[in-house]
Amino acid sequence: MRVNRLVIPPPCSAILILLLSLPGVAQKITIDADPAHVANTFSPPRALGAAIDRLRTGTPDHLLKDPLLKEILGAGWGTVTYRQNTELMVEAWHWNPSGKWSNPEKQEGYFVGDAEPAGEIHSSWAYPLPHRGFSRGDGNGWSRLTDGDIHSYWKSNPYLTKTFGGEDDSLHPQWIMIDLGTKIDVNAIRIAWADPYATKYAVQFWTGEMEPFYDGTMKGTWQTFPLGNITAGKGGTVTHKLVDWMIPVRYLRVWMTESSNTCDTHGSADKRNCVGYAINELYVGALSDDGAFNDYVTHFPSRDQTITWPSSVDPWHAASDLDYNRGDQVGFDFFFNSGVTRGLPTMVPIAMLYSTPEDAANEIAYLYKRKYPISWIEMGEEADGQHMLPEDYGALYLQFATAIHKLVPEAKLGGPPFEGTFGDVEVWPDANGKVSWLGRFFDYLKAHGRMSDFTFFSFEHYPYQDRPSYSWADLYPEPEFVRHIVQVWKDDGLPPKIPFFMTEGNIGGGAPPSTVKAGLWLADYVGSMMAEGAGATYYFHYMPYPGNVSGFGNFLVIDNDYKVVSYPPQYIAAQLITKDWVQPIDAPHKQFKAVSDVTDAAGHVLVTAYAIERPDGQWSVMLVNRDQSNDHAVKIAFDAGKAQRHFTGQVDRVTFGSNEYQWHQEGVHGHADPDGPPSRSTVQGGADVLYQIPKASITVLRGKVTP
């Protein structure tokens, strides 16, 4: 529990004597303070923000209201980005519960929210898609391709057809993949086609050992079975012998390039029902000479089924699909009027992968009619994580951009955003052998003369999510992770004048509240991302949950009455970043890069540094000591190319680390005491002063610098 207490610093002269008396060779932080070398210029309230995702049903009225909201805002994060979680769950999002169904009589089809403001939108809900083809991903949905129900079916997105996108269907092949779990000898596939079915398709197998879409993308190829080319499909349930012998296969793909354009079970009144592809059920196995088919697929309406992935999913759904238990996306009116945005321009999303252009356009029109401050509009959510090829994303992007700009010409659009990744997002090679997802997306926009519709790039950052093990040394590579991924995006063709944003991120694992590790990571991450030129970075998870003391660094620990129990390291680190490193005012801060020679025997940089010139004329240097066992004493030099400068006069020193946050284990439980606040003191600057940086800590040094 936080205790309000007065921290009385020792006399400045005593601190200076202590610092100057430290043994050993001086280590040094050198800041490139040349005015021509500004790495980034940003306004903290607009650039240092947080992300808000779908919240558990029933919690928004507690989280987005005082007194808890006041505590959340007390961390100092400014702007927010509203995350669009339903895309990850393969759900339709009713951002406005009021609207119209394409089939109003049956309350089904394609829903378009009302663009005209009326009453308050307090909550918004998700509708799991009935024609889903994914058996994995977030949520608890399963694929209709292997659910054992011959009447259910997967269907592809109609907006990826010539009818809506204007391009020939063969330019946007739709596909489904199936994972048998292990390599097994196969020679046949049985497909129970629904309407519309494929008249031209190929059945292929993956030659690599690793999964085909992520880690193994470049470690194998899709090869069509010798008898796998079908050029005159007639629909129905068909069994194809694919080869005259047996081939050991784990992953198969059905690659569809021409549709029958026959109408599905929802009828011919809506042309969206009559384009694309649909399959009731899939079977893979061995076909004997006498025609007996041995099926290797597990058919079950749950995640115990054999795994499948589709290229896209039809956003058709019905009112009966609504599931209140899947969480509240938080109604826009409640969100904007709650105070969580601080009145700052907010990045908002549209649903794009599982929505319609008209619905997205109405959403943005609604927000503008309400006169809410909107900064940027993210187009969809994690298209790469939804196995969508860049050309398909591009085709949707242009249709949705056209619809939005018809109603709101000034809207600034971008995205995708990518899932957190260490390197380039790669997909199966195109005809030219190009594998970069982002590069091919840019190629698509350029080929259609629409780069002007892309005004920003966004991605997520979770460097340690889903790792098998963690260690303190996870902290060391973070700045290089950031430098590398930003360079990757530039190498992919990101135009230099287009801003980029990290719209959702955290350490992602291995950082419980029992150590300050998560706080140190946060300072290192924010400092390095802004040093690489980011337009903004957004912390996630911003919203706490009662009783939750695990995952994503634990921003606040609250009890079942939504009262704060303790302040974990990331909360206090956020305060240090937003209130001490920077000035919490809407004014330009200039960041300069710094180099540290504080390393261990393996070459790991133990003390990193991030320097800014603030509007108040002070220089502020945030130092992160990733050494969990040792203090370090460092000199600080500001190198402007001619002569080195240094802090002069009184220097404010603010530190948060393992001395200010101590965990006490109590069986399977525990608590922190103290849990802050940071310690504060002053020292005298000078050319030869050694500044002591305590072990496992974040320290901000702030003061004037010699001319």
GUKOL-181784 format. One record per atom (N, C-alpha, C): y, x, z. Coordinates in steps of 0.2 Angstrom, whole numbers, plus 5000, padded with zeros to 4 digits. Layout:
// residues N
YXZ;...
This chain:
// residues 707
499450045000;500050005000;500650045000;501150034996;501750074996;502150065002;502350125005;502750125011;503450155009;504050115010;504650135009;504850195014;505050255012;505150305017;505650355014;506050385018;506550435016;506250495015;506350525009;506050595008;506650645009;506650685014;507150735015;507050805013;507350825007;507250885005;507450945009;507151005009;507351055013;507951085010;508351125013;508951155010;508851185004;509351184999;509251214992;509151284992;509451324997;509351394997;508651414999;508351375003;507651385005;507151375000;507251324996;506851314990;506951364985;507551394984;507651444979;507351504981;507351524988;507051584990;506251574989;506051514990;505351504989;505151514982;505551484978;505351494971;505351564968;505851604970;505951674968;505451714971;505151694977;504651744980;503951734978;503851684973;503151674970;502851734967;502251754968;501951814965;501751804958;501651864955;501351854948;501951864943;501651864936;502151874931;502451804929;503051804928;503351734926;503151704920;502951644920;502751604914;503351564912;503351554905;503951524902;503851464898;504351424898;504451364894;505051374890;504951374883;505551394878;505651324874;506251304875;506451244871;506851264865;506651234859;507051244853;507651194853;508251224856;508751174857;509351184852;509151214846;509551214840;509751144838;510351124838;510551054836;510351034829;510151084825;509851074818;509151054819;508851064824;508151054825;507950994830;508350944830;508150884834;507550854831;507050844835;506350814833;506350744833;506850714837;506850634837;507450614840;507750564838;508250524842;508050454843;508150434849;507850364851;508250344857;508250274857;508550234863;507950214867;507950234874;507350224878;507150144878;507650104880;507450034880;507150004874;507250034868;507050004862;506450054859;506350104862;505750154860;505250164865;505350154871;504850164876;504650094879;504150064876;503949994878;503249984880;503049924880;502349904883;502049844878;501449834878;501149784874;500849734878;500849674876;500549614879;500049574875;499449574877;498949544873;498749474876;498249444873;498049374875;497849384883;498049334886;497849334894;497349284896;497049304901;496549254903;496749184905;496449134903;496649064904;496849054911;497449034912;497649014918;498149064922;498149124919;498549184922;499249194920;499449164914;500149184912;500649154916;500549094919;501049064924;501149104930;500649154932;500749194938;501049264935;500749284930;500949354928;501649354925;501949304921;502549304918;503049274922;503049264928;503549234933;503649284939;504149284942;504349314948;503949284954;503749324959;503949394960;503549444956;502949434953;502549484950;502849514944;503249464940;503549494934;504049544936;504449534941;504949584943;504549654945;504049654948;503649714949;503449744943;503149704938;502949734932;503549764928;504049734928;504649764924;504949824928;504749824935;505049884939;504749944936;504249944932;504050014929;504550044924;504950004922;505450024917;505350024910;504749994908;504649994901;505149944898;505349954892;505849904889;505649854884;505649874877;505449824872;504649814873;504449754870;503749744870;503549724863;502849734863;502549714856;501949664858;502049604855;501549544856;500949564852;500349574855;499749584852;499449524849;499049524844;498749464841;497949474841;497649454847;496949474849;496449424845;496649364843;496149324840;495949354833;496249394830;496049434824;495349474826;495349504832;494849544834;494249504835;494349444837;493749394839;493549354833;493849364827;493649324821;493749244823;494349234825;494549164826;495249154823;495349084822;495949064819;496449054825;497049074824;497549064830;498049014828;498048964833;498548914832;499148934836;499648974833;500248994837;500648934839;500648884835;500948814837;500448764837;500248734843;499748684843;499948624839;500548614837;500848564833;500848584826;500548544822;500448564814;500048514811;499848534805;499448494800;498848524798;498348484798;497648504795;497648494787;497348534783;497248514776;496848454775;496348444780;496048374780;496148344786;496748304786;496948274793;496548224795;496148184791;495748134793;495148154797;494848214795;494348244799;494548294804;495248314804;495448364809;495148434807;495048454801;494748514799;495048544793;494848604792;495048634786;495548694787;496148694785;496548754786;497248724789;497348754795;497848724799;498548764798;499048734798;499748764797;500148734803;500448784807;500848764812;501548744810;501848704814;502448674812;503048724813;503448734808;504048774808;504648754812;504648684813;505248654816;505148654824;505648684827;505648684835;505648614837;505248604842;505248544846;505248554853;504648534856;504548554863;504348624864;504348644871;504148714872;503448734870;503248784867;502648814865;502448854871;502048824876;501948864882;501248904881;500748874878;500148914877;499948904870;499548954867;499248944861;498548974861;498148944857;497348944858;497048974851;496348984853;495949014847;495448964845;495248974839;494648934836;494148974833;493648994836;493149034833;492949004826;492849054821;492749034815;492049014814;491848954811;491148934810;490848964804;491149004800;490849034794;490849104795;490849134801;490849204803;490249234800;490349304799;489749344796;489649404801;490049414806;490049464810;489549454816;489049494818;488649484824;488849534829;489449574828;489649624833;490449614833;490749664836;491549654837;491649624844;492349614845;492549584851;492349514852;492349484858;492149414859;491449414860;491149354859;490449334860;490149304854;490449304848;490249264842;489649304839;489349264835;488749294831;488849274824;488449314820;488449294812;488049234810;488249204805;487849144803;487349164797;487449234796;486949264791;486249274793;486149284800;485449294803;485449254809;485649194809;485649154815;485049104815;484649104810;484049054810;484148984808;484848974807;485048904805;485148904797;484748864793;484848864786;485448824784;485648784789;486248744787;486948774788;486948824793;487548864794;487648914788;488248944787;488348994782;488949034783;488949094781;489549134780;489849124774;490549124774;490849124767;491449174767;491649194762;492149244761;492849214761;493349254761;494049234762;494249204755;494449144754;494649124747;495249154745;495749184749;496349214747;496249284744;495549304743;495349364740;495149354733;495249294730;494949274724;495549274719;495349264712;495849264707;496349194708;496049144710;496349084711;496949094715;496949134720;497549144725;497849204724;497549264723;497849324722;498049344715;497749314710;497949324703;497549384700;497149414704;496749474701;496049454700;495749474695;495049464694;494549474700;494149424701;493649434707;493349504707;493149534701;492849594701;493249654704;493949644705;494349694708;494349694715;494049634718;493949624725;493249604727;492749654726;492149634727;492049614734;491649564736;491549544743;490749564744;490649584750;490049604752;489749594759;489149594760;488849594767;488449654768;488449674774;487949734776;487449704781;486949734781;486449714786;486149784789;486049784796;485749844799;485049824802;484549854800;483849834802;483749874809;484149914811;484049944818;483750014817;483350024812;482950084811;482750084804;482550144802;482350144795;481650114795;481550074790;480850044789;480750034781;480150034779;479950034772;480049964770;480549954765;480649884762;480549884754;480449834751;480449824744;480749764742;481049714746;481249654744;481749624749;482149574746;482649534750;482649464748;482749424752;482749354751;483449324753;483749294749;484449264750;484449194749;484649154754;484749084754;485449074753;485649064746;486349054744;486548984746;487248984748;487548924749;488048914743;488448864743;488948864737;489648884741;490048924737;489948954730;489449014731;489049024726;488549084726;488749134721;488449194722;488649244717;488249244711;488549244705;488149254699;488049324697;488449364699;488349434698;488349474704;487849514706;487849554712;487349604712;487449654717;486949714717;486749714724;486049734725;485749744731;485649814732;485949844737;486049924738;485749944745;485550004745;485450034751;485850104753;485850114759;486350174761;485850234762;486050294758;485650354758;485750394764;486250384768;486450424774;486050404780;486150444785;485750434792;486250394797;486850404796;487350374800;487650304797;487950264802;488150204800;488650214794;488650164789;489050174783;489850164783;490050134789;490750114788;491250164792;491050194797;491450234801;491250304801;490850334806;490650404806;490350424800;489950384797;489450404792;489750394785;490350374784;490650354778;490550404772;490650464774;490650514769;489950554770;489450524773;488850564774;488250524771;488450484765;487950454762;488250414756;487850384752;488150344747;487750274746;488050224743;487750164742;487350164735;486750164735;486350164729;485950094728;486050074722;485750014720;485050024719;484649974722;483949974721;483749974713;483150004711;483050004704;483049934701;482849884705;482849814702;483349774706;483849804708;484349764712;484949744709;485049754702;485549724698;485449654696;485849604698;485749534696;486349514692;486249494686;486849474682;486849404680;486349364682;486349294680;486049254686;486449254692;486149224698;486249144697;485849104700;485849034699;485849004706;485949044711;486049014718;485348994721;485348944726;484748924729;484448984733;483848974735;483449024739;483049074734;483249134734;482949174729;482649244733;482049264730;481749324733;481749374727;482049434729;482049484724;481649544726;481149564721;480849624722;481249674720;481449724724;481949774723;481749834720;481049854721;480749914719;480049904719;479649944714;478949934714;478549974719;478950014723;478650044729;478950034735;478950074740;479350054746;479850114747;480450094750;480950134751;481150134759;481150184763;481350174770;482050164770;482250114773;482950094773;483150064780;483750074782;484050044788;484649994786;485050024782;485649984780;485649964773;485749894772;485749864765;486449834764;486649824758;487249794756;487149744750;487449684750;487449644744;488149644742;488249674736;488949684733;489049634727;489549584729;489649524725;490249534720;490149524714;490749534709;490949464705;490549414705;490649354701;490449294704;490849244705;490649184709;490549124704;490149084707;489949024703;490548974704;490948984708;491548934709;491348864710;490748854713;490548794715;490748774722;490848714724;491148694730;490648694736;490848714742;490448714748;490348644751;490148644757;489948584760;490548544762;491148574762;491848534764;492148494758;491848504752;492048464746;492548494742;492648454736;493048484731;493848464731;494048434736;494748414737;495148474738;494948524741;495348584742;495048644738;495348674734;495048724730;494848784734;495148794740;494848844744;494148844746;493848784745;493148764747;492748794741;493048804735;492648814729;492648884726;492948934730;492949004727;492649054732;492549114730;492249164734;491449154734;491149174740;490449174740;490249144747;489649124747;489349094754;488549104754;488349124760;487649134761;487449094767;486849064766;486549024772;486149074777;485749114774;485349154778;485049214774;484949274777;484649334774;484049354777;483549384773;482949404775;482849474771;482549514774;482349584771;481649604774;481249624769;480649644771;480149674765;479549654766;479049684761;478749624757;478749624751;478449574747;477749604744;477249574745;476549594743;476449574735;475949594732;475749574725;475649504725;475349474730;475149404730;475749354731;476349384732;476949344734;477049334741;476649354746;476849354753;477449394755;477849364758;478449404760;478449404768;478549474770;478549484777;479249504779;479549464783;480249474785;480349514791;480849564791;480949614796;481549594800;481949534798;482549524801;482449474807;482749484813;482749444819;483349384818;483049324817;483549264816;483649234823;484249234825;484349204832;485149194833;485349134835;486049114836;486349154842;486349214842;486649254847;486749324845;486949374849;487049444847;486349474848;485849444849;485149474849;484849474842;485249444837;485049434830;485149504827;484849514821;484949574817;485649574815;485949634815;486649644815;486849634807;487449604806;487749604799;488449614800;488749634794;489549634794;489749614787;490249574787;490449554780;491149584778;491349574772;491949604769;492549564772;492449494773;492949454775;492649384777;493049344780;492849274782;493349224781;493049164778;493449104777;493749084783;494449074784;494749044790;494648974791;494248934787;494148864788;493848854795;494148804798;493848784805;494048714806;493848684812;493948614814;494248614821;494548554823;494848544829;494248554835;493648534833;493148544838;492948614839;493148664836;493048734837;493448764843;493948724845;494448754850;494048774856;494148834859;493848854865;494348884870;494548844875;495148854880;494848914884;494248934885;494048984889;494149054886;494249054880;494349124877;495049154878;495449124882;496049154884;496649124880;497249134883;497949114881;498349164877;498449154871;498849204867;499549204869;499749154874;500449144877;500849114872;501149054873;501549024869;502249064868;502449064862;503049104860;503649084864;503749014865;504348994869;504349024876;503749014879;503649034886;503749114886;503449144882;503449214881;504149244881;504549214876;505249244875;505749224881;505549164884;506049144889;505849164896;505249194897;505049214903;505449274906;505749314902;506149374904;505749434903;505149434901;504749494900;504949534894;505349504889;505549544884;506249584885;506549564891;507249584893;507749574888;507649524884;508149504878;508149554873;507749604873;507749654868;507349634862;507449664856;507049644850;506349654851;505949614849;505249614850;504849614844;504349654844;503849664838;503349604839;503249564834;502849504834;502349514828;501749484829;501249484824;501149414820;500849424815;500549364811;499849374811;499449314811;498749314810;498649324802;498349364799;498249374792;497549374790;497149404793;496449414791;496049344791;496249304796;495949244797;496449184797;496949184792;497449134792;497649114785;498249084785;498449064778;499149084777;499449104771;500149124770;500649074773;500449014772;500948954774;501048954782;500448964785;500448964793;500849024795;500749084792;501149144794;501849134793;502049114787;502749104785;503049054790;502748994792;503048954797;503148984804;502649024806;502749054812;503449094812;503549134807;504149184807;504749134807;504749084802;505249034802;505449004808;504948984812;505048954819;505449004823;505149064824;505449114828;506249124826;506349134820;507049144818;507449074819;507149024818;507548964820;507748954827;507248984832;507348984839;507849044841;508049084836;508549134837;508249184842;507649194842;507349244846;507449314843;507649364847;507749434844;507049464841;506949474835;506349504832;506549564829;506149614830;506249684827;505849694821;505149684822;504649704816;504149654817;503749644811;503249594811;502649634808;502149634813;501449664811;501049614807;500749644802;500349594797;499649604799;499349554803;498649564805;498549614810;497949624812;497749664818;497049704816;497149764816;496549814815;496149794809;496349794803;495949774797;495449824797;495549894799;495049944798;494449924803;494549894809;494049874813;493649814811;493949774807;493649714804;493249734797;493149794796;492849824790;493149794783;493749794783;494149764777;494349824773;494149824767;494449874762;495149874761;495449934760;496249934759;496449884753;496149884748;496349844742;496349764744;495849744748;495849674751;496349664755;496549714760;497049704765;497749694760;497749744755;498349744751;498449674748;497949644745;497949584742;498249524747;497949524753;498249474758;498949494759;499049554760;499749574763;500249544758;500149554751;500649534746;500749454746;500149424747;500249344747;500649324753;500449354759;500849334765;501549354765;501649414763;502349444762;502749394758;502549374752;502849324748;503049264751;502549234755;502649174759;503149184764;503149234768;503649244773;504349254771;504349294766;505049314763;505349254759;504949204757;505249144754;505649104759;505449104766;505749074771;506249114775;506049184776;506449224780;506549294776;506949294771;507049354767;507149414771;507449414777;507649474780;507049504785;506549464785;505949494789;505749554787;505649604793;505349674791;504649674793;504249684788;503549684788;503149754788;502649754791;502249824791;501549814794;501249874796;500649874799;500249934798;499549934798;499049874797;498949834804;498949854810;498949924813;498149944814;498150004813;497450034814;497150034821;496550034822;496250054828;496350124830;496250134837;496450204839;495950254835;496150304833;495750354829;495950424830;495550474829;495750544830;495950574823;495750544818;495850574811;495950514806;495950534800;496050484794;495550434794;495750374793;495350314792;495050314785;494350324784;494050334778;493650274776;493550264770;493150204768;492750234762;492350194759;491850214753;492350234748;492150284744;492550304739;492750254733;493350254731;493450214725;493250244718;493450214713;493250244706;493450314705;494050334709;494350404708;494050444714;493650424718;493350464723;493850464729;494350424729;494850424735;494550384741;494550414747;494250384753;494750364758;495450384758;495850374763;496150294763;495950264768;496150194768;496950184767;497350224771;498050214771;498350234764;498050294761;498250314755;498150264749;497550234750;497350184745;497750114745;497950104752;498350044753;499050054750;499350114751;499950134747;499950124740;499350154737;499250154730;499250084728;498950034731;498949964729;499649934729;500049944734;500749924735;501149954729;501050014728;501450044722;501250014715;500650004714;500349984708;500649914707;500749874712;501049804711;501849804712;502149864713;502849864713;503149834720;502749844725;502949804731;502949854737;503149914736;503249954742;503849934747;504249904743;504849874747;504649824753;504049794752;503849744757;503549784763;503449844763;503149884768;503749924772;503949904778;504549934781;504349974787;503749974789;503550024795;502750024795;502550074798;501850094799;501650084806;501050054808;500850054815;500150064816;499950094822;499350114824;499250114831;498650114833;498450114840;498150184842;498150194849;497950264851;497550254858;496850264857;496450264863;495950324862;496250384865;495850444863;495150454867;495150414873;494550424877;494150354878;494150314873;493850244874;493150254872;492650224876;491950224874;491650294873;491850344877;491550404877;490950404882;490450444881;489850444886;489950474892;490450524893;490650554899;491350584898;491650594904;492350614905;492450674910;492950704909;493150764913;493850774914;494150814919;494850824919;495050864913;494650894910;494850934904;495050884898;494850824898;495150774893;495850784892;496250804897;496950804897;497150854892;496850904891;497150964887;497250954880;496850914876;496950914869;497450854867;497750814872;498150754870;498750774865;499150824867;499650834862;499450854855;498950894855;498650914848;498350844844;498050804848;497850744845;498350704842;498950704845;499550664843;499850704837;499950764837;500150804832;499750794825;499050794826;498650794821;498650724817;498650674821;498550604818;499250594815;499750614817;500450594814;500450634807;500150694807;500150734801;499650704796;499150674798;498650644794;499050584790;499350544794;499750484791;500250514786;500550564787;501050594782;500650614776;500150654777;499750674772;499450624767;499350564770;499050504767;499650474762;500250494763;500750474759;501250424762;501250424769;501750384773;502450414771;502850364768;503550394766;503950414772;504350474771;504650504777;505150454780;505450414776;506050364779;505750304782;505050294782;504750234785;504550254792;504850214797;504650224804;503950214806;503650244811;503050234813;503050224820;502550174822;502550154829;501750154832;501750184838;501050174841;501150104845;500850054843;500949984846;500449964851;500050004853;499549994858;499150054860;499150074866;498750134868;498650144875;498150184877;498050214884;497550264883;497450294889;496950344889;496250324887;496050254889;495550224887;494850234891;494850274896;494250284900;494250354904;493850354909;493750414913;494350424917;494750374919;495350394923;495450334928;495050334933;495150284938;495750294943;495950244947;496450254951;496350304957;495750334957;495650384962;495950454961;496250464955;496550524954;497250514950;497650564949;498250554945;498150564938;497550574936;497450594929;497750554924;497650484925;497950434920;498750444920;499050454925;499750464925;499950524921;499650584922;499750644919;499650634911;499150604909;499050584902;499550544899;499850494903;500350454900;500950494899;501150534903;501750574902;501650624896;501050654896;500950704890;500950664884;500650604884;500650564878;501350544875;501750514880;502350484878;502750544876;502750594879;503250654877;503050684870;502350684869;502150714863;502250664857;502150604858;502150554853;502950554851;503350544855;504050544854;504350614850;504050664853;504250734850;504050734842;503450694840;503250694834;503650644829;504150614832;504550574828;504450494828;504050474833;503850404833;504450354834;504550304831;505050254832;505050224839;504450214841;504250184848;503550194849;503450184856;502750194858;502650134864;502050104864;502050044868;501350054872;501550044879;500950054884;500549994884;499850004885;499449944886;498849964891;498649934896;498749864898;499349854902;499849814900;500449804904;500349744910;499949704908;499749644913;499149664917;499249654924;498749664928;498249604929;497749614932;497249554934;497049554941;496949504944;496749504951;496049544952;496049584957;495449624959;495249674954;495649684948;495349734943;495649804945;495149844946;495349914948;494949964944;494849944937;494449984933;494749984926;494750034922;494950034915;495650044914;495750074908;496450084905;496950104911;496750144916;497250174920;497550134926;497450064926;497650024931;498350024932;498749984929;499449984929;499749964936;499449904939;499549884945;498949854948;498849854954;498249824958;498549764962;498349704960;498549644963;497949604966;498149564972;497549534975;497549464971;497049424974;496949354971;497549304972;498049324976;498649284976;499249314972;499049364967;499449394963;500049434966;499849464972;500349504976;500149574975;500549624974;500449694973;500149724979;499549754978;499149794983;499349864983;499349894977;499549964977;499849984970;500150044970;500450064963;500050124961;499650114956;499250164953;499650214949;499350274948;499750334945;500150314938;499850274934;500250254928;500850214929;500850174934;501450144936;502050184938;501850234943;502350284945;502550334940;502050354935;502250394930;502750364925;502650294924;503050254920;503750254922;503850254929;504450254932;504850324931;504450374932;504750444931;504950454924;504550424919;504750434912;505350394910;505350324912;505950284910;506550284914;506550314920;507050314925;507350374926;506950434926;507150494928;507150544922;506650544917;506650584912;507250564907;507250504905;507750474901;508250434905;508850424903;509250374906;509050304903;509050254908;508850184906;509350144903;509650174898;510250144894;510050134887;510350094884;510350084876;510750134873;510650194873;511050244870;510550304867;510850334862;510350384859;510250444863;509550464863;509350524867;509050574861;509250634862;508950684857;508350724860;507850724857;507250764859;507150824855;506950874859;506850944856;506150964858;505851004853;505151024855;505151084859;504651094863;504651154868;503951184867;503951254869;503351294869;503151314876;502551314878;502351344884;501851394883;501951454888;501451504888;501051504894;501051444897;500651434903;499951414901;499451464901;498851444898;498251474903;497651444902;497051474906;496751524901;496151554904;495851604900;495551584893;495451514893;495151484887;495651464882;496351474884;496851464879;497151394880;496951354885;497151284886;497851294889;498351254886;499051254889;498951214895;499151244901;499151204907;499751164909;500351194907;500951154908;501251144902;501351074900;501651054894;502451034896;502851034891;503551024892;503850974887;504250934888;504650884884;505350884886;505750904881;506550914883;506950864879;507450834882;507850784879;508650804881;509050794877;509750794879;510050724879;510250704885;510350634887;511150624885;511250554885;511950534883;512450554889;512250564895;512650584900;512850664900;512550694895;512750764894;512250814898;511750784902;511250824905;510650834901;510350894902;509650904899;509150884904;508650854901;508050834905;507450864903;507050894907;506450924904;505850894909;505350864905;504750834909;504250884908;503950914914;503450954913;502750924916;502250934913;501550904915;501150964917;500950974923;500451024925;499750994925;499451014920;498750984920;498251024924;498451074927;497951114931;497951084938;497351054939;497251014945;497151054951;497151124951;496951164957;497551214959;498051224954;498551274955;499251254953;499651274958;500451264956;500551324951;501151314947;501351364942;502151364943;502351434943;503051444943;503251464936;503751434933;503951444926;504751454926;504951494921;505651494919;505751444913;506351424913;506551374908;507051404903;506951414897;507451444892;507651394887;508251384885;508451344880;508651384874;508251394869;508451444864;508751404858;509351424857;509751394851;509851434845;509451484845;509351534839;509851594840;510351594844;510751654845;510651684852;510751644857;510551674864;510251614868;509851644873;509551594877;509951564882;509951494883;510351464888;509851444894;510151424899;509751404905;510151344909;509751314914;510051274918;510551304922;511051274924;511551304928;511851254933;512051274939;512251234944;511651194947;511851134950;511351094953;510851064948;510151074950;509651044945;509250994949;509250934947;508850884951;508150894949;507750884954;506950894953;506650834956;506250804952;505850744953;505150754952;504650744957;503950764956;503550704958;503050694954;502450644956;501850684954;501350684959;500750714958;500250704963;499750744964;499250734969;499450744976;500050774977;500350774984;500650704985;500950664980;501250604982;500750544981;500150554979;499650504978;498950534980;498750504985;498050524988;497650474989;497050474987;496550424987;496050434993;495950374996;495450385002;494850335000;494250364999;493650324997;493450295003;493250225002;492950185008;492250155005;491750195005;491150165002;491250154995;491050094992;491150084985;491850064983;492250064989;492950044988;493450104990;494050094989;494550144991;495250124991;495750164993;496450144992;496850204992;497450204990;497850264989;498350254995;498450314998;498950315003;499150395004;499750415002;500250374999;500150354992;500450304989;500450294982;501150294980;501450354980;502150364979;502650354985;503250364984;503650374978;503650444976;503950464971;503950534969;504450574974;504350634975;504750674979;505350694975;505950704979;506550724976;506850774979;507150824976;507550874979;507950904974;508350954976;508850994971;508751064972;508851104966;508851174966;509451194962;509551264963;510151294959;509851324953;510151304947;509851334941;510151404940;509851444935;509951514934;509551534929;509751594926;509351624920;508651654923;508551674929;507951704932;507651654937;507851594937;507551554942;506851534940;506351534945;505651504943;505651434947;505451394943;505351324945;504651314946;504551294953;503851284955;503551214952;503051214949;502751144946;502151134950;502051084955;501451084959;500851064954;500251074957;499651064954;499650984952;499250974947;499150904945;499750854946;500250874942;500950834943;501350824937;501750784937;502350774933;502950794936;503350834933;504050854936;504550854931;505050814933;505650814929;506250854932;506450904928;507050944930;507650924925;508250914929;508750874925;509450904928;509850934923;510450954925;510850984919;511451014920;511851044915;511551114913;511651134906;511451194903;512051234901;511951304902;512551344900;512751334893;513351344892;513651334885;513251384880;
